[in-house]
Amino acid sequence: MPKLNLHRPDHTSSLSSDLDSSLRNEALQPHFEPPTTKLTKSPYLTEKNVQRRWATLDNDDAQQHLLDEHTQQHMLTYAKNIEHFIGTVKMPVGMAGPLRVNGLFAKQDFLVPLATTEAALVASYNRGSQLLTAAGGASAMLLNEGVTRTPAFAFFDLSQAGQFVAWVVTQYATFKSIAEQTTSHGKLTDISVSIEGNHVYLVFEFLTGDASGQNMVTIATNAVLEYILQHTPVEPEHAFLDGNLSGDKKANAQTLRSVRGKKVTAEAHIPAALIEKYLHTTPEKMMQFAQITTVGGALSGTIGINAHYANALAALYIACGQDAACVAESAVGMTRLEVDKNGDLYASVTLPNLMVGTVGGGTGLPSQKACLDLMGLHGNGKSQALAEVAAALCLAGELSIVGAFCAGHFSRAHHKLARK
């Protein structure tokens, strides 16, 4: 394939310059003088520790913004969520909706809070939500649940690995009992084994109730790991709590056919007249866009096919106290846009990796709880509904952004809203 070679800065060219070599070498040398500033030794959140940190930082203007009066009044509520606390960051929060969700668990019209600094984002999700609602809403179905942790063991040879596996498969009931003693909500539902040469990976899958469950499964699996290391008939050369097979906080392909977190699919049949009214384009044009961008995604090596799940999930996760780093895995999924037999648009999304919870983590912090409360989705028994809302929100965003590209409005919307 021919390539157009455009001039671009190449900082490595300076490596060939003798003139710069002494300066470069000096800049890259380790420096061992003591640091000029230090944090408190204690990472814990106490009023005295916060005062000491700001005394070290010595920046009144920054302190005024990060440690305002409201933050000072509520700062002890953050004690289980942060170390070396100095204050809070204020994020603008907008509302998108109404978004009608016809789900197994979410069964109403939602106004969805989204925290972002990206202009045009909330407007786009708002438009997509209104389109779906006008079409009768998004049908959403929670398909599966499960959170994994994957301890890994290295042995001298395959024979030892085989001996270890032969013992492990007799211990499942014991592992389950040990794991579930560490949590009142988590349930160990499955254990599978993967062997690669003299390496053995154990895949522990848990149900985590209404919590996202990352910490829960880590603590439970670590208890099992300690038991294994004490009782295994074949001592591994080394072992680790997670061997990176879980896909934790990384985009990965394995969950496209399985689950990590909550797997949800959402769909809608949208009349062509509504596509014209809200998006100013046609179902045929949107299907053509989906086809050409699916090929483009394959050419780029994209895992899954979607336009921008990450936008919806990052904004929702930040607003609602979810672990924002999980967007790396949660934003993997499949979008389909097709013209149905009536000439209308069929649109669907499937997200196998939604890491969401309505208890624990950051969900109980003041602002984040308020955002969940606005949707009626804080507390026990609400996490499945939140997952269905998240999928419907992603569907709204896919429709809106594809419509903008098809109508030639994408750049114009950003120019209008971001540069006003």
N, C-alpha and C positions, 0 to 999 in steps of 0.2 A: 504494500500500500504506500503510495507516495506521501512524503511528509514535507510540510512547509516549514523551513527552518527560520524561525524568527529570532532576533537578538534577545537574549535574556541575560540578566546579571549572573555571573558565575564566580562566586567568591573563592572557589578552589583555585582559580588561576593565580591568586596571590601566593600559593604554595611554591610556585616556581621562581619567585623573585628573591634573589639573594639579598636585595636591599632591605626587604621586610623581614627576613628570617630571624634576626636577633630580637626584633620587637615582638614578632609572633611567638617565639619560643618563651620570651619573658612573660607574655600574657597568659600562656597556657600552663605555666609552672604551678604546682601546688603552693599554697601559702598557709603557714602554720601559726600566724599570730592570733592571739585570742580574739574572739568576736567582740565588736564594740557594744552590742546590745544582747541582753539575755531575757528569756521569759522566766516566769516563776517556775520553780522546780515542780510544784504541785499543779497537775492539769485540771484540778477540780474547780467547780463553779461555786465560789463563795464571794461575798461582797469584798472582803479584804483582798482576795486574789485578783479580782477585777480591778480594784483600785491600784494595786501594785503594777499590773500590766500597763495600765494607762500612764502611770508615773514613768515607766520605762519608755513608752511610745512618745510621750510629751508632745501631743498634737491636739490642742483644744478644739480646733475646727472639726477634725475627724471624729473626736469623741462626741461632739455635739450631735453629729449625724448618726453615729453608730450606737451610742449609748444615751438615747433620748429618754425623757421622763417616763414614757409608757414602757419602754424596754426595761428600765431600772425597776419599775413596779412589778414586772412579771418575770424577771430574769431567772429566778430560781426554778421556774417551770421548765427551763431548758437544761437542767442539771444532768438528765439522763440522755441527752441528745448531742452534747458537744463537749470538747475539751479545750482548755486555754481560751475560754469565752471572753470576748471583748464587746459584744453588742449584736445588733441585728441589721440586716440589709433590707431595705424597703423595695419591694417589687410592685410595679403597677399591675393591677388585676382588672380584667374586663370580663364581661358576661357574653356568652353566645347562646342563642336560643330564640324561642322555645324549640327544644329538640324532643320530638316525640319518639319514645322507645317502646316497642311492643315486644317485651322480652319474657323469658321465663321468670326473671327476678325483678327486672326494672320495667315498670308498667305505668308510665305517666309522662307528662311533659316536663322536661328539665331545663332550667337555666344554669348553664355550666360555667363555673369560674375558671378563668385561664390567666396565669401569671406569665407575662412575657415583656420583653423590651423591643420586640420586633413589630414595627408598624405594619398594618394591613393583615396581620395574622388573625386577630379576633374578628375583624370584619369578614374575613373569608369564611371562618367557621360559623359565624352568625348567618351568613347567606346560605351556606350548605345546610345548616340546621333548619332554617325556615323552608327551604326547598323540600327536605325530607318530611317535615311536618305537613306541608301542603299536600304531599303525596300519600298521606296516611300514616307516616312514621316509618322508622326503620325496624324491621323484625330482627331481633337479636337472640342468639342462643348460646348459653354457656355449654361447652362440649366436654370439657375435662378439667381436672385440677391436679396439681402435683408440683412439689418443689424438691429439687435434687441436691445432694452433696455426694462427692465421688472420691473417697479415700483411695490412695494408690500405694502399692507395695512393690518393691524391687527385690528379686531373689537372685541367687547365684546362677541358676540355670532353669530351663523349662521344667525339668523334673520336680524341682522344689516348688515351682509355681503351681504345678499340677497337684502336688500333695496339699498345698495350702488351700486350693479351691475345693478339693475333695472334703476337707475339714469344714470350710466355710459353709458349704451348702447344708451341713447338718446343724448349723447354729442359728438358723433364721429366727426361730421362736425366741431364743435367748436374746438375740440382737434387738428384736422388737420390744421385748420386755424392758431391756436396759434403756433403749431410746425413749420410750414413753414414760419412764420414771422421771425424766428431766423436764417434762412439759405437761401442763394440764389440758392443752389444746391440740398438740401435734399427734398425728398417728402415722406410724411407719407402715406404708401400704405395699411396698414392693422392694425387692433387692434383686439386682441382676449383676452378672459378672462379665467383664470384658478382659480378654488375655491378649497381650501383645508381647511375644517373645517371653522374656523372664519377668515382665511387668504384669501385675494384676490390678485392675480397677474394679472397685465395688460401687455400684450405682444404687444409692439409697434414695428412695422416693417417699415423700411425706405429704400428707394432707395437713394444712396449717390453720384451719379454721378461718377466722376473719382477719388474721394477720398476714402481711406479706410473707413473713416467715423466714427470712434469711438468717437472722440470729438464732431463731428457734431450731432450725435444722442443723446449724453449725454446732450448737451446744449438744444436741442429741447425738449427732454422728460422732463427735469427739468422745463422748462417753463410750460408744461402741468401739471406737478405735482403741481406746485405752484397754478395754476388755480383750480385744483381739491380741494386742501386743503382749499381754500378760499370760494368755492361754494358748496361743497358736503352737501347734506341734512343730512348725517349721519357722524359725526366726528369719524375718526378712533382713536384707542388708540395710535397707532404710525404708521408711514409710512416711507418708504425709497425709494430712487431713483432707486435702483436695488435690486431685491430680489433673485438674483443668478439663475434665470430661463433662462437667455439669453445664458448661456454657455460661457460668455466672458472670453477668455484666459484660458479655462479649457477644457480638453478632455471630450466630452459628446456624448451620443448616439442619442439625439433627431434630430440632423441635418442630420443624415444618410438618413432620409426620407424627409427632408425639405431643408433648406438652412440657412447659416449665412455667410455673405460676398458674395462670388461668388461660385456657384456650377458648376463644369466643369467635363466632362468625355472625355477621350482620348483613342484611340485604334489603333491597327495595326495588320495586317496579315503578318507574317514574314516567308519567305520560309525556309525550313529546311536547305538548303545549306548555307544560310546566318547565321543561328544559329551555324552551324558547323564552318564556316569561322571566325566569330567574337567572339563567345563564347566557341567554342570547346566542344560543348555538343549537345544534341538533344532536339526537342520539347517534346518527351515523358518523358525524364528525368526532364525537367523543370516543366511539369505538375505534375509529382509525387512529386517533391519538394513542389509545391504549395499546394497539397492535404495534405501532412503530416504537413506542417507548419500552415495550416488553423486550423487543429485540435489542434495543439500546442497552437495557439493563443486563441482558445476557452477555453482550459484548464487553461490558465493563466488569463482569463478574459479581454483580449484585446478588446478595442472598435474599431470595424472595423478590416480589415485584410490587412496589407501591410508590406513590408520588411523594408523600411526606408525612407518614405516620409520626415521625419524630417530633414534628411541630406540635401536633395535638398532645402527644403524651408528655413531652417536656413541660409544656405550659400547665397541663392538668396535674402532673406529678408535683411540680413546685408549689402550685396553689394548694394542693390537698395533702401535703405532708408525706408524699411517697419518696422512695429512694430514687433520686433523679438519675443516678448512674445506671439504673436498670433500664433506662431508655435504650441503651446500647443493644440490649437483647429484645426488649419489648417491641421495638420498632421494626422487627423482622415480620414479614407477613405477605399475603397475596391479595391484590386487588384485581377484580375482573369487571370490565364494562362491555356489555354486549347489547345489540339490538334484538329485542324479543319478537315473537311471532306477530305481535300487534303493532310493531313499528315503534314501540316505546323503549326506554332504556332500562336494562337490567343491570344493577350495580351491586357488587358484594365485596366485603373485606373479610379476611380470616387472619386473626392474630393468635398465634399459639403460645405466646410468651408474655402475657400481661402479668407483671409483678405488681399487684395492687393489694392494699389492705385498708380496713376501716377501723382497726384498733392497733395499738402499738406503734413503734417507730415515731414518726413525726406527726401522726394523725391527731394527737391530743394537744399539740401546741396551740396557743390562742388563735392565731390567724388561720392556721391550717384547719383546725376544728371548725372555725367559722365558715370556711369555704365548703367543707363537707356538709355542715348543717344547712347551708343554703340549698343543697340538693336533697336534704333529708337522708344522707348516706353516712352519717358517723355512727360508729358503735357496732355492737354484735349483730350478726345476721344481715349485714349490708354489703359485704365485699363482693358477692356474686353480682349484685345489682350494679355496683360501681364498675365492674369489669364489662358488663353489657353496655353501660353508658359510654365507657371509653371506646368500645368498638364502634358504636353508633356515631360517636364524635369523629372518629377516624374516617368513617364513611362519608360524613358531611364534608370533611376537609378534602377528601379525594374528589368528590363531585365538584366542589367549588374551584379547586385549583386547575383541574382538567378543563372545566368550563372556561376559566379565565384564559388559558392557553389557546383553546379552540376559537374563542371570540376575539383574540388579540388584545385582551385587557390586562394581562398579567403585569407587564411593565408599567402600564398607565396607572394601575391601582397603587403600585408601590411608589410611583412618582407623586401621585396625588396625596397619599396618606403619610408617606415618610418624609416628604420635602415641603409640606405645606407651610 
